[in-house]
Amino acid sequence: MTTRQAIQVGTKTVKPLLSLNSVEARKRVLNLYKAWYRQVPHIVKDYDIPKSEEQCREKLKELFLKNKDVTDIRVVDMLVIKGQMELKETVKLWKQKGHIMSYFKPTEEPKPKDFLSKFFSGNE
């Protein structure tokens, strides 16, 4: 067996989830971002959360930028699928106010350091 044949046997071709290339994956991400962006006013009104539309849009941008360094197309597609599921659950009002507010918790409230603060906040 030659080296080329060994490489062909050792490599596995995987099927794409949705996108065939990075350009198509980028379009899907942008479309998902725009869909979320358009729904922000409805989410603020329907869930009656104590946040403004600007704060929600900033959080949306932060959550999308958190995954900006992901380059694997299959991973990007999986994140897009999960984002679409989250959007559908949010728009259909299958979530509760606490689920929406949980997006704001990690950045606004610093994690407690000492034992009593952890105990009172309910963290380990």
DRENDO-1510 file (C-alpha; in Angstrom, 1 decimal, always signed):
<recs>
REC; n; res; u; v; w
REC; 1; MET; +0.0; +0.0; +0.0 .
REC; 2; THR; +1.4; +3.3; -1.0 .
REC; 3; THR; +1.4; +6.4; +1.2 .
REC; 4; ARG; -1.3; +8.0; -0.9 .
REC; 5; GLN; -3.6; +5.0; -0.5 .
REC; 6; ALA; -2.9; +4.9; +3.2 .
REC; 7; ILE; -4.0; +8.6; +3.5 .
REC; 8; GLN; -7.1; +8.0; +1.5 .
REC; 9; VAL; -8.0; +5.0; +3.8 .
REC; 10; GLY; -7.2; +7.0; +6.9 .
REC; 11; THR; -9.2; +10.1; +6.1 .
REC; 12; LYS; -12.9; +10.0; +6.3 .
REC; 13; THR; -15.1; +12.3; +4.2 .
REC; 14; VAL; -18.0; +13.7; +6.2 .
REC; 15; LYS; -21.2; +15.0; +4.8 .
REC; 16; PRO; -22.1; +18.6; +5.5 .
REC; 17; LEU; -25.1; +19.4; +7.7 .
REC; 18; LEU; -26.4; +22.3; +5.8 .
REC; 19; SER; -23.7; +24.4; +4.2 .
REC; 20; LEU; -21.4; +23.3; +1.5 .
REC; 21; ASN; -18.8; +26.0; +2.0 .
REC; 22; SER; -17.9; +28.8; +4.4 .
REC; 23; VAL; -19.6; +31.5; +2.4 .
REC; 24; GLU; -22.9; +29.6; +2.6 .
REC; 25; ALA; -22.4; +29.0; +6.3 .
REC; 26; ARG; -21.7; +32.8; +6.8 .
REC; 27; LYS; -25.0; +33.6; +5.0 .
REC; 28; ARG; -26.9; +31.3; +7.3 .
REC; 29; VAL; -25.4; +32.9; +10.4 .
REC; 30; LEU; -26.2; +36.4; +9.2 .
REC; 31; ASN; -29.8; +35.4; +8.4 .
REC; 32; LEU; -30.2; +33.9; +11.9 .
REC; 33; TYR; -28.8; +37.1; +13.4 .
REC; 34; LYS; -31.2; +39.2; +11.4 .
REC; 35; ALA; -34.1; +37.0; +12.4 .
REC; 36; TRP; -33.2; +37.4; +16.1 .
REC; 37; TYR; -32.6; +41.1; +15.6 .
REC; 38; ARG; -36.1; +41.6; +14.1 .
REC; 39; GLN; -37.7; +39.6; +17.0 .
REC; 40; VAL; -36.1; +41.6; +19.8 .
REC; 41; PRO; -39.0; +44.2; +20.1 .
REC; 42; HIS; -41.6; +41.4; +20.2 .
REC; 43; ILE; -39.6; +39.5; +22.8 .
REC; 44; VAL; -39.2; +42.5; +25.1 .
REC; 45; LYS; -43.0; +43.2; +24.8 .
REC; 46; ASP; -44.3; +39.6; +25.0 .
REC; 47; TYR; -42.1; +38.5; +27.9 .
REC; 48; ASP; -42.2; +41.9; +29.7 .
REC; 49; ILE; -38.6; +41.7; +30.6 .
REC; 50; PRO; -37.0; +44.7; +32.4 .
REC; 51; LYS; -34.5; +45.3; +29.6 .
REC; 52; SER; -34.6; +47.8; +26.8 .
REC; 53; GLU; -34.4; +46.8; +23.1 .
REC; 54; GLU; -30.9; +48.3; +22.9 .
REC; 55; GLN; -29.7; +46.1; +25.9 .
REC; 56; CYS; -31.2; +43.0; +24.3 .
REC; 57; ARG; -29.6; +43.8; +20.9 .
REC; 58; GLU; -26.3; +44.3; +22.6 .
REC; 59; LYS; -26.6; +40.9; +24.4 .
REC; 60; LEU; -27.6; +39.3; +21.0 .
REC; 61; LYS; -24.4; +40.8; +19.5 .
REC; 62; GLU; -22.3; +39.6; +22.4 .
REC; 63; LEU; -23.7; +36.0; +22.1 .
REC; 64; PHE; -23.0; +35.9; +18.4 .
REC; 65; LEU; -19.5; +37.3; +18.8 .
REC; 66; LYS; -18.8; +34.7; +21.4 .
REC; 67; ASN; -18.6; +32.1; +18.6 .
REC; 68; LYS; -16.9; +34.3; +16.0 .
REC; 69; ASP; -13.7; +32.2; +15.9 .
REC; 70; VAL; -15.5; +28.9; +15.0 .
REC; 71; THR; -14.2; +27.9; +11.6 .
REC; 72; ASP; -15.5; +24.3; +11.2 .
REC; 73; ILE; -18.5; +24.5; +8.8 .
REC; 74; ARG; -20.2; +21.6; +10.5 .
REC; 75; VAL; -19.9; +23.2; +13.9 .
REC; 76; VAL; -21.2; +26.5; +12.5 .
REC; 77; ASP; -24.1; +24.7; +11.0 .
REC; 78; MET; -24.9; +23.0; +14.3 .
REC; 79; LEU; -24.8; +26.3; +16.1 .
REC; 80; VAL; -27.1; +27.8; +13.5 .
REC; 81; ILE; -29.6; +24.9; +14.0 .
REC; 82; LYS; -29.5; +25.4; +17.7 .
REC; 83; GLY; -30.0; +29.1; +17.3 .
REC; 84; GLN; -33.0; +28.5; +15.0 .
REC; 85; MET; -34.5; +26.2; +17.6 .
REC; 86; GLU; -34.0; +28.8; +20.4 .
REC; 87; LEU; -35.6; +31.4; +18.2 .
REC; 88; LYS; -38.6; +29.2; +17.5 .
REC; 89; GLU; -39.1; +28.4; +21.2 .
REC; 90; THR; -38.8; +32.1; +22.1 .
REC; 91; VAL; -41.2; +33.3; +19.4 .
REC; 92; LYS; -43.8; +30.7; +20.1 .
REC; 93; LEU; -43.7; +31.7; +23.8 .
REC; 94; TRP; -42.6; +28.2; +24.9 .
REC; 95; LYS; -40.1; +29.7; +27.2 .
REC; 96; GLN; -40.7; +31.6; +30.4 .
REC; 97; LYS; -39.4; +35.0; +31.5 .
REC; 98; GLY; -36.7; +33.4; +33.6 .
REC; 99; HIS; -35.3; +31.6; +30.6 .
REC; 100; ILE; -35.0; +34.9; +28.7 .
REC; 101; MET; -33.4; +36.6; +31.7 .
REC; 102; SER; -30.9; +33.8; +32.2 .
REC; 103; TYR; -29.1; +35.2; +29.1 .
REC; 104; PHE; -28.3; +38.3; +31.0 .
REC; 105; LYS; -27.0; +36.7; +34.2 .
REC; 106; PRO; -23.4; +35.7; +33.5 .
REC; 107; THR; -22.2; +39.2; +32.4 .
REC; 108; GLU; -24.2; +41.4; +34.7 .
REC; 109; GLU; -23.7; +39.6; +38.0 .
REC; 110; PRO; -20.1; +38.8; +39.0 .
REC; 111; LYS; -19.6; +35.3; +40.4 .
REC; 112; PRO; -19.3; +35.2; +44.1 .
REC; 113; LYS; -15.8; +34.3; +45.5 .
REC; 114; ASP; -16.3; +33.6; +49.2 .
REC; 115; PHE; -18.3; +30.7; +50.8 .
REC; 116; LEU; -21.2; +32.8; +52.2 .
REC; 117; SER; -21.8; +34.7; +49.0 .
REC; 118; LYS; -21.9; +31.4; +47.0 .
REC; 119; PHE; -24.3; +30.0; +49.6 .
REC; 120; PHE; -26.7; +32.9; +49.4 .
REC; 121; SER; -26.6; +33.0; +45.6 .
REC; 122; GLY; -27.2; +29.3; +45.3 .
REC; 123; ASN; -24.0; +28.5; +43.5 .
REC; 124; GLU; -21.6; +25.8; +44.5 .
</recs>
